């Protein structure tokens, strides 16, 4: 198989989001994906294993592994710990359908990892980590 024969992720995602069950799970796990991607990036940038990062955070390696799967939404205390210990700025913005600013958040422009979700009802959630 050649690279040009592969279907782009965005196209697959667009098709999958038509399924209400998949869409609900995708929306629910947006914060988990943002944290997972940023933790993996942090470890790579600092040459850390999951075990080393766990020691740094005072957590267990399995807890780091769970966070990095993107399948578990972290608690607020966990987000605070990541911010405090790793120096990550974590911004979460949620707007009802009537107040959707179309992602116009200047404070998020320099974020390293961002997840944007617009629910089927039109509400939006943006998670940015820098």
Secondary structure, DSSP 8 states (H G I E B T S, - for coil): --GGGS--HHHHHHHHTTSHHHHHHHHHTHHHHHHHHHHHHHHHHHT--HHHHHHHHT--HHHHHHHHHT-S---HHHHHHHHHHH---EEEEEE-GGG--TT--GGGTT-SEEEEEE-TTS-EEEEEE-
